[in-house]
Structures are given as C-alpha cells and as structure tokens.
Amino acid sequence: MVVGDFAHEVDTLVIGSGPGGYVAAIRAAQLGQKVTIVEKGEMGGVCLNVGCIPSKALISAGHRYHNAKHSDDMGIIAENVSINFEKVQEWKASVVKKLTGGVEGLLKGNKVEIVRGEAYFASENSVRIMDEKSAQTYNFKNCIIATGSRPIEIPGFKYTERVINSTGALSLKEVPKKLVVIGGGYIGMELAGAYSNMGAEVVVLEGSKQILGGFEKQMAKLVERRLKKNGVQFKMEALAKGVEESDSGVKVTAEVKGKEEVFEADYCLVTVGRKPNTDELGLEQIGVEMTERGVVKIDKQCRTNVSNIYAIGDIVEGPPLAHKASYEGKIAAEAIAGEKSEVDYLAIPAVVFSEPELASVGYTEAEAKEAGFDVVASKFPFAANGRALSLNETDGFMKLVTRKEDGLVIGAQIAGPNASDMIAELGLAIETGMTAEDIALTIHAHPSLGEITMEAAEVALGTPIHIVK
C-alpha cells in the first residue's frame, strides 16, 4: 500500500494482542463493534509467547524430570533418567503454537481485522500503523491500548547471550550447569524452580530479607525451604553490582549484607520487575496522562483522560497479571458499548507456580486488620488431607480470612499443590458474598484437595473434624 493512500475507518482499534488486547477485541466485536487489532510481534503477546504459557511448560517438564529421579519413597525407582532439552524446547514451542494459532482463529472467527505493525498516535482519533514496507492510517471512534510490559534492565547488566531476562531464560538451548538469578519475585522463583528441577545449580540474589515479597512471610518461607532442599542457595540483602562475561559464562559481583562476593555461572538471569510499554506510542502528543513510571492513569471503566481512549493490563496500575488484563479488556469493551461495567479488583487472584504453588485472593489477615476489619484467620494444613497424602505433597496450608461479626469470607491464601486451581472457589466466595458457613455446608468430593476449603471453613466456625482445635 502506498503511504497516505487512504484512511481505514473502524469503530474500535485495539493496540496489542496479548491476554488483554485479544479479549478486548473479541468482546467489542461481540457487542457489535467493527474492530481492528494491531500487533507488532507475535499474536498472544508476552503471556502466550514468552511468559505465562512457555514458563509453565518448562515448569511442568522440570517436575516430570525431578519426580522421575526422586520417587524412591513411593517405591518408584527410575534409572538413567535424562533430559533431551532440545526436545523439551520443541514441545514447549508446540504448546505456544497451538495457543497463539487458537487466538488468531478466535479473532478471525469474531470478524476482527488483524493488522501487523507498530502503531503511533497521530491524533486522538487516528494512528499510523507502520511495518518494514509501508504505513497506513486508521481512524477510530475508540481505542483500547493493551501494549503490555517488558523486563527492566538494571545498571551494569545489559542483556546479552549470557546476561538474560525471562525471555532469554525460556529459550536457552541447554540446561545451565550453574545459574545466578537476580531477584526473588515470582518470575525468578518460578524459573529457579524449573531449572533446579532439571539439575541446575541455582543461586538467588535477593535485595530484601524475603523472597516473594507480595505474599505472607510464612508462604514465602515454604517456597524457600523447598528450593533449598533442591539445592538452591539464597543470598538475602544482596545488591548486584556488576558482571563480567566470557564465551563460556559470567562472574556476578554482589554486595551481600555489606560484604562483596563473586558468583560464577553459565548464565545470569535478571528478574527485577517489568516496565510498561508506553514510551513509543506518541501518548504524550495526544495528552494522555501518565505517571513518572509511564503508567497510564485510568478511571473505573479503564478510560484515560482522553475520553475515547482506554488502557488496560500492564500499562495501568496494579499487578502485571494476564487475568487482570483480560478482565479489564472486557470492562473497556463494554464501557465503549455504553454498558455500566466497572472494575472491581477485590477478587482478583495472584498465583505463583513455585514449589509449592502459592495463591492469594482478597484481603490477607494483615491487610484486613489494616482496613479496619475485625477478622478471624483460620488455617487448615495440607498434611491433614487424604488426597495430599496420596500425592506425597503435604507441605502447605490454606488460610481463610473471615469477618468476625458474620463469617463473611473476605480473603484467602493457599500454599500447596494445585493452589492455582483451588483459589478459584475462594474468589467466587468473595465475589458472591459467601460466608464460612456457606462453604462448610457445601459438600466437597472425597478424597480431593478441594476438601481443604471446606475444612478451613469449619475451622472458622469452630467445628473442625480432621484437626484438633
């Protein structure tokens, strides 16, 4: 197409095809809008291509390998277990391909036009979309920005073949013999777990006194203990100072509790957070308000201060969660359609696919007290659950946070196997205003991990059966 040929006209333009963007586009199309979605990279964004999905595939492969080598106590003895990491990567890529292909099929099935290229705002109602060969103008009535985020690069640690971010860690051609991980957040702990399960010697450098700072200390300690059992070393209050590279590895210098230490490894993985992709869109030019960090300011319908432009996902306030982005995408599409939808983040879960898995929804006990609630915190251990025992996975607990006056469930935290699946019931409980009694009176299948939810509710009521009060 010749530059400036003509302008395309659409009702809603969506920039970015990650879990926020593609969901927003489909929901807008369902509501009768003529929708175009723009993507400069691969369909599905970071989550499907170099984030949530491929990382869980590697985590799953790591579990399989580790369990094959360490199930002697169950009477399962496997000899000569090995990893064909090239095959692991091929399998991981096949999982990604199925999902990204599925997203493209869903968009086309909902008559969403897909355009490849980079978008730059020319005005409040138009963007220029450019690729290597051409540029074209799209005029829109409304726009939803869903451009996601990218890993933060820290001083002295420029990304190379040996100093890598999460994207690089997911595409390694070998299992590292030694790996240094800078940052004890959820990405660092997931990848540290995956590679340690595959046989890597892992050292974690964490700047604070606790890994997984967004979770309760007792939950984070369970993960730390399990990883230590698997050979992972932790250096707390460690400040990474610099790195020397060679063709075969790295030497990472860090100040650990005031003392300088050097760590040698094949690779250095930097996982210290992510930054919003808002700096190359031309948002300042059209007056969209942002914070100093480049986070876009929005209202409860995900609308920016420019009334026909919406923003969702990692580029707005809140944790960088794929399901949060998808939720916001639906809200924005419905707001454009004139519906009264608004965001309500109380029941949005946070999950870490660590060992054991961690999940939290609603208030923690400390947050509830800080907010002025008089609460009861009720715990039930996985070790008292028959299904957990039969899985040989007894580390962990569930904690319910209920309002003392009426038993209303306002929060829950889970550390243990399948926490990522179990948290959904508690999210539903909070969303629908259920009490501990409602959960306790719901018959849960036996033997199942789901019974732990019922048992924790019985603890809240003071009537536990399978632990002594």
N, C-alpha and C positions, 0 to 999 in steps of 0.2 A: 504493500500500500504506500502511496506517495504521501509524504508528510503534509499535513494540512488539507488532505483530500476532502474529508467531511467529518462531522462530529456525530458520534453514536449517541443515541438517546436512550436512557434507562431510568426505571423508577428508583431502584436501589443498587448501588455499587458497593461491593464488599471487597476490601483490600486484605488479602491473606487467606489461605485455605486450611489453616490449622483447625483444631477442635472447636475454636470459637468461630472462625470465619465460615467454614463449610456448613456448620449447624445453623448459623445466622442466615446464610444464603438459602438453605433448604426451607427454613421456617418462613422466611419472607416470601419465597415462591409459593408455599402452601397457602399463604394469606392473599394470594392474587397479584403479587408484585412482579414486574418484569425485572429480573435480577441478572447482573453480571458479576462474576468473581474474578479477581486478579491475583495471580501467583507468579512470583519471580523465580521460585525454586521448584521443589517437588510438591505434588498435591499431598495434603495432610499435614504440612508444616513440620515444625520441630518434633512434636509429640510422636507422630507416626513414623517419621524417618530417622531421627537421631536423638530421640528422647524416650518417652514412656514405653513405647512398644518394643524397640530393639533392646533396651536395657532390661526389660522383664524377660525377654527371650534369653539373654545371656545369664541372667539370674537363675532362670529355670534350668538351663544347661549345667550351670555350676552346681545346683542342688543335686541333679541326677548323678553327676560325677562323684560328688562328695559322699552321697548316700551309698553309691556302689562300693566305695572304698571303706566306709565306716558303718557297716550294719552288722558287725560281728556279734553284738549283744543280742540281736534278733535271730541269730543262727544263720545269717546270710553271709557267706564268705566268697568274695569275688577275687580272682587272681588276674594279674596282668591287665588291670583296667587302665586304659589310656585315653587321651583326648586327641582327636583329629580336629584341631582348631579351625582349619580351613573349611572343614565340613560344618562345624558349628556356625561359622560365619555365613556359609551358603544357606543353611537352614534359617538363620535369623533374617537374612535378606528375603527369603521366600515368604516369611511371615509379613514383613513390611510390604512386599509387593502385593500380596493379597489384600491387605487393608487399604493401601493407597489406591489400588485399582478399584476397590469397592467404593471409596469416597468419590472418585471420578464418575463411576457408574451411577451413584445416587444423585449427584449434581445434574448429570445429563438426564436422568430419569425424571427429575423435577423441572426440566427445561431451563436450567441455569446455564447461561453462557459462560464459558471458561476462556479467559484471555491470559496469555503468558507475557510477562514483562514486569518492569518496575513502574510504580505509579508515583506521580509527583503532582501536588495540588497546584492548579493554575488559578483557581478561584474557589469560592465557596460552593460552587455548583459544577465544577469540572476538574478533571485530572488529565494529565498527559501520561500515556502508557507507552513505555519505550522498551524495545528489545535491541538486539545487535543490528538488526536490519532496518527497522522502521520505528515510527512514532505515530500514535493516533490519539485523538481527543475523545473523551467520554464525558458527556453531560449527564448529570444525575439530579434527581429530586432529593434523595437522601443517600448518605454514605455511612457505612459501618467500617471502622478501622480495626483490623484484627491482625496486626503485624508481629505480635509475639515479642520474644526477647532473645538475647544471645549471652554467652558466658562472659563474665567480667575478666579482663586481663589485668593482672596486678604488676606493679613496677618490678622490673628485673626478671620477669618470667614471660617473655614474649613467646607466643605459641609457635612451635616448630614440630619436627617429626618426633622429638624426644620430650619436649615440654608440651603436654597436650591438655585439651579441655575434654568435656564429656563426649563431644562428637568424636574426637580422636580416640578416646578410650573405647568407644563402641566399634571402631573399625580397625583395631590392631590386627596384624597378621600373625601374631604369636601371643601366647600367654606369657606375660613377663615373669622372669625368674624373681625379680625384685621390683617393687612399685612403691613410690612415695606419693601419698595423697595429701594435698594441702587443702584443709577444710573438712570439718566433721559434720557437715549438714547432710540432708537426705540423699543428695546425689553422690557425695563422697562415700557415705556408708553403704549405699546400695552397690556401688561398683567395687568398693573394698571387699564387700562380702562375696560378690560374684567371682572376682579374681582370686581371692584367698581360697575359695572352694575349689578352684581349678588348680591350685598348687602354688600360687604366687606368694612370696614373702612380702607382706604389706606393712608399711609404716605410715601412720596417720599423724599429721601435724595440725593441731587444733589450737587456735588462738585463745580460747576461753578455758574455763575449768570443766566444761561439759560438752560432749558431742550432742547433736540433735537438740539444739537449744530451744526449739519451738515445742518440745514435749516435756512432760513432767520428768524430773530427775530419776525417779525410780524406773520409769520406762526406758530412758536412755541408758541407764546402768545395765539393764538386761541385755541390750544390744552390745554394749561394750564388753560385757562378760563373755558373751557367746563368741564374739570376734576374737577376743584374747585367747579363748580356748582353741580357736582355729589358727592361732599363731600370729594374729595381727598385733603389732605394737602401737601403743598410743603415747604421743608426746603432747601433753596439755600445756597451756600457756606458752605455746610455741609460735614465734614470729619468723616466717620465712624471709630470709634476707637476700638470697641470690642463688644462681645456679650456674654451674659450668657443664658444658656439653662436650661430648666426643662422639665419634661414629658409633660407639657401642653402648653409651649410657650417659648418665648425669651424676653430678655431685651437687646435692642441695645443702646449702648452709642455712641454719636456723638458730635463732636465739631461744633457748628453752629454759624458762624460769631464770633468765639473766645470764645463762651460760651458753657459749657458742658450741654447736655440734654440727657435724657433717654427715650426710646420709647418701650413700651410693646406691644407685638403682639403674634399671634399664630405662625406665620412664618416670617422669614426674607429672602427676595428674593434678591440675588446679581446679578446685570446685569451691569457689568462694562466693558464689552468687551469680545473678544474671542481671542484665540491664535492658530496659525497654527499647525496642526498635522504633524510635520516633524521630530520629535525627536526620533522616534523609527523605522525608515526605513533603517538606515545604509547609508544615503546620504553622510555623511562626508567621509565614507570609499571609495566611488567611486568618490569623488572630486566635487560633485555638490555644486556650490556656493550659499550661503545663507547670509542674513543679521544677525545682532546680535539678532534680534527678531525671527529668524527661518523662515523668509520669503524667498522663493526661487526666485532667480534672473532669469528672462527670457527675450527673445527678442520679437519682434513684431509677431513672429509666435508661441509664447509660448514655445520656445526651450530653454533649460538650456545651460550652458557652456559645458555640455556633450552632444554632437550633436544628439544622438539618444534618449535622454530622455527629455520629455516635462513636464510642470507643469501648472496646471490651478486651478481656483477657490480661495478659502480662503487661500491657501498656497502661493499665489503670491500677489504682490502689488495691492492695490485698495480695495474698499469696499467689505465686505463679502455678496455679493448678489447672490442668486441662478441663476438668469437670466444671470448675468455676467459669472458665471461658465459654464453654458450651451453654451453660445456664444463662450467662449474660447475653450471649448471642440470641437466644430465644427472646429474652426480655426486650432487647433492642429492636428486633424484627417486629415484635408485637406492638411496641410503642409507636413505631413508624406507621403501623396499620391502624393506629388510633385506639388501641386497647389500653386498659389502665394498669398493665403489668408493671411491677416494680421489683427491684432486687431486695432480697431478704437473706442475709448470709448466715443466720444463726445455725442452720442445719447443714452447712457445707462441711463435709468431712475432709480431714487431712490424713494421708496414708503414707507410710514409708515401707517399702518392700525390703526391709532389713531382715536380720535373723535375731530374734523373732520379729514378725511383722508388727508395726505399730499403727494404730488408728485412733483418731480423736474426732469428736463432733460436739458442737455446742460448747458449753462452759466447762472448764476444768474446775476442780474444787477451789483453787486459789482465785481464779477469775470470778467465780460465782460470789465468793465472800467479798471480793473487792467491789463487786457491783451492788453489794448490799443485801444479798440473799442469805437467809438462814437455811443452810443445806445439810443434808445427810450424805456422806460419801460411803458407798457400800461396795466392798470388794469380794470377788469370788475367784479362787485360783484355778488355773487350767489343770493343776495336779490332782484336783478332786473330780475331774470329769472323765468318764469312762472312754469316750472317743479319743480324747487327748492322750490317755494312757496307751490305747491301742495303736495310736500313731507314733508312739515313742516321742511325743512332743509335749512335754509337761511344763516347760518354762512359761511363766507369764500369768496374767490376771485380767479380769475385767473390773472396771470401776464405774458404778453408776452415780451420778450426781443428781439428787432429787431435792425438791423444795420441801422443807420440814413440815410446813403447815398442811400440805395436801398431797405430798408424794409425787408432784409433777416432775417428770423427767426433763431436766434442762441441760444435761451433758453426759458424756460417756467417753471413757478411754479404754482401749484394749491393747494389750501386748501379748502376742501369742500367735500360733499358727492360724492362718485364714482370717486374721483380724481385718484385712481389707474387704472381705466379703461380709463378715459379721457386723461391721459398723453400719451397714445399710438399715438394719432393723431399728437401730437406735436413732438414726437420722429420721426415719419415719415416725418413731415415737415422739420425738421432739416436734416435728413438723405438724403432727396431728393432735398435740396436747395430751398425750397418754400419761398415765400415772404408773408408778411401780406396780400397783395392784392390777392394772390392765395387763401388763406384761406377765406378771406371775400367774394370772388366770388363763393366759393363752397357752394351750397345750403344745409343747415343743417335742419333736420327734426324738426318740431314743434308739440307739446312742448317737448323739450328734454334738458338735461343738456349739450349736445353737442353744442347747440346754443351759449353757453358761449364762446366757442373757436372762433366762427365767430364774436361774439360781441367784444371780446378783440382785434381781428384783425382790426375791424372797428375803435376802439379807436386809434389804432396805426396809422391808415390812417387819423384820424381827422374827421371821419364821423359817430360817434356813433348814433344809433337810440334810444336806450332804457335807456340811461343815459344822463344827461345834461353835455356837455363838460365844 
